[in-house]
Amino acid sequence: MKPLTIGQLAKKAQVNVETVRYYERRGLLPEPPRKESGYRQYSENDVSRLLFIKRAQTLGFTLKEILELLNLRVDPDTTCGDVKRRAEAKIGDIEQKILALQKMKKALAKLASTCRGRGPTRECPILEMLSTERL
């Protein structure tokens, strides 16, 4: 297969060229070989790796966690159980975020219910409560 330029790689993976460079700096993508001219040469494996990164981000994994997953993927001592534990930990993180978002929603709904939606902002109970009260 013919090597890909950074622009072709980015297009196939539907990311920005700067994203590719950033992932390289963060160690998520290996440093590609270069032509004599200095241009990077990417492969279809790099496309697959970028798509893996994007899918993992969609599931809420951080770039650090994604790097760990990528490393687990090539570690011969890793088992599916190791990967499953990471996924379960991420589920726990997501559940905590959901609880925090629900608390935020409840507090904001309480604030919004105090406002009639009329009058000058200096009399707005939402702005007043945000200025003076602990939520």
N, C-alpha and C positions, 0 to 999 in steps of 0.2 A: 504494500500500500504506500502511496506517495505521502511524504511528510506534509503536515499542515503548518501554515503560518499561524502566528498568534491571532490574526484577524479571522482566519478560517476556523480555528479552534473556538474562539469566542462565539462566532456565529452559530456553529453546530451545537454548542452547549447553551446558547441563548443567554450569554453573560457579556459584560463589557470587557474590553481588552484590559482595562485597569484592574478589573476583578481578577483576571488571570494572573497578572503581575503581583497583585496583593497576595493571592493564595500561594504563589511561589515564595514570596518573602516570608510568609507564615509557616512554610513547610508542608502545606497541604498538597501542593503539586511539586514533584521533583524538578530540579533544574534540568531543562531539556538540553539535548545536544545542540550545537550550533554549526551552521555552515561556516565556511572560511570567511564569508562576508560578515559574520557575526549574527545573522538572523537565527532566531530560535526555530527548532524543528520539532513539531509535536506529532503525536500518533493518535490513533483511534482509542488507545488505552487512556490517553489524557482526556479525551471527550467523555469516556465512561466514568473516569474519576471525578470530573467536574459535575456530571449529572448525579453521581452518588452524593457529592457535597450538597448540591441544591436540594435533593430529596431529603437528606438528613436535616438540613436547615428548616425545611417545610414542617418537619416533625418536632421542631423546637430545639434541636441540638445546637449547642454553641460551636464555634470553630474549634475551640480547644477539645471539646468532646468528639467532634468529627475527626480530628487528627488522631485521637485515641482509638476510635473505631477503625480508622484506616490502618493503624498500626496493628490492631488486633486481627484484622483481616489477613495480614501476611505473617503473623507470628505462629509458628507451627505448634506451639504449646497452648494456644488459645482454643477453648471449646465453645460450642454454642451457648453453654451455660454462662460463660463470661459475658458474651454479647447480650444474652437475655437479662442478666443483672443490670447492665447499663440501660437497657430499654425500660426495665421496671423502675430504676432510679429516676429516669426521665419522666415516667408516668407520675411518680410521686411529686416531682418538681412542678409538673403541670397542674396537678390537683391543688397544690399549695397556691399557685398563681390564680387558679379559678376561685379559691376561697378569698384571696386578697381582692380580686376584682369584684366579687359579690359584696364584700364589705364596703368597697369604694362606691359601688352602685347604690347600696342602701343609704350610705351617708349623703351622697349627692342627691338622691331622691328626697331625703328628709330636708335638705337645704332648699331644693327647688319648691317643695310644698309650702315653704314659708313665704314665698314671693308671689305677689299678685300679678306681677308683670307690668305694672304701671308705675309711673312716677319717676323722679330723677334718680340717677345712680347713687347720689349721696344718701338716699333713703332705702337703698336696696338691701334687704335682709341677708341675701346670699353674700354680698360683698362684706357686709358688717360681720357676719358670723366667721367668714374666712379670715378676717382681720383680728378677731378677738377671741374666738373659741377654739378649744381643742376638739377635734372631731373624733 
